[in-house]
């Protein structure tokens, strides 16, 4: 069961096709399910801020900033890449590493992090 909320900021300002937006939402949903298993929390929110740079040229550099807000903890991660899907995956990887670092001294990730 899904126990998280995904909030996108700036997704509608990007000039993306419908299938590209759907792909980003699918990536975010799948990765958030993995985060849900990692942090064992009942409810948390994932705020995803997407921004495009170099808007004049044919290629765009994308910046993805994420923030997880859960009771008692806040995690942040960011990544830039020329491919939006890659930037999204890398940002989630950075977020997972941030969570692991925060709880490294707690006896590993087998222990419940929030509960």
C-alpha positions in Angstrom: 0.0 0.0 0.0 1.2 3.5 -0.9 1.8 5.6 2.2 3.4 8.7 0.6 2.5 11.8 -1.3 4.4 12.9 -4.5 4.4 16.6 -5.1 5.9 17.9 -8.4 6.9 21.6 -8.7 7.8 23.0 -12.1 6.8 20.0 -14.1 4.1 21.9 -16.0 6.5 24.7 -16.9 8.8 22.3 -18.8 8.0 21.7 -22.5 7.5 17.9 -22.2 5.2 15.5 -24.0 2.5 13.7 -22.1 4.4 10.4 -22.2 7.5 12.1 -20.8 5.6 13.5 -17.8 4.0 10.1 -17.3 7.5 8.4 -17.3 8.7 10.9 -14.7 5.7 10.2 -12.5 6.2 6.4 -12.9 9.9 6.7 -12.0 9.0 8.8 -8.9 6.3 6.4 -7.8 8.5 3.3 -8.2 11.5 4.9 -6.4 9.3 6.3 -3.6 8.0 2.7 -2.9 11.7 1.7 -2.4 12.2 4.6 0.0 9.0 3.6 1.8 10.6 0.2 2.5 13.8 1.8 3.6 12.4 4.2 6.2 9.5 2.1 7.4 7.3 5.2 8.0 3.6 5.4 7.9 3.3 8.7 6.0 5.8 10.9 4.3 5.9 13.5 1.5 8.3 13.6 -1.5 8.6 17.1 -2.9 10.2 17.1 -6.4 11.3 20.4 -7.9 12.2 20.1 -11.6 13.9 22.9 -13.5 15.4 23.3 -17.0 18.6 25.3 -17.9 19.9 26.4 -21.3 16.4 27.1 -22.7 17.7 28.8 -25.8 19.6 25.8 -27.3 18.3 22.6 -28.7 19.5 20.6 -25.6 18.4 21.3 -22.1 20.2 20.7 -18.8 17.8 19.6 -16.1 18.0 20.1 -12.4 16.1 17.9 -9.9 15.8 18.8 -6.2 14.0 16.5 -3.8 13.0 16.7 -0.2 11.4 14.1 1.9 9.4 15.3 4.9 8.4 12.8 7.5 7.7 13.1 11.2 11.1 13.9 12.9 13.3 13.9 9.8 13.9 15.8 6.6 16.1 14.6 3.8 17.4 16.6 0.8 19.1 15.7 -2.5 19.8 17.3 -5.8 21.2 16.3 -9.2 21.7 17.8 -12.6 21.9 16.0 -15.9 21.2 16.5 -19.6 18.6 13.7 -19.5 15.7 14.3 -17.2 15.1 10.6 -16.5 18.7 10.1 -15.6 18.6 13.2 -13.3 15.5 11.8 -11.6 17.2 8.3 -11.0 20.4 9.9 -9.8 18.6 12.2 -7.4 16.7 9.2 -5.9 20.0 7.4 -5.5 21.5 10.4 -3.7 18.4 10.5 -1.4 18.9 6.8 -0.6 22.5 7.4 0.3 21.5 10.3 2.5 19.1 8.1 4.4 21.7 5.4 4.8 24.3 8.0 6.1 21.9 9.4 8.6 21.2 6.0 10.2 24.6 4.3 9.7 25.2 4.2 13.4 21.9 2.7 14.3 22.9 -0.9 13.6 22.1 -0.9 9.9 19.0 -0.5 7.8 17.4 -3.7 9.1 16.3 -1.8 12.2 13.2 0.4 11.9 14.3 3.9 11.2 11.2 5.7 12.2 9.3 3.8 14.7 
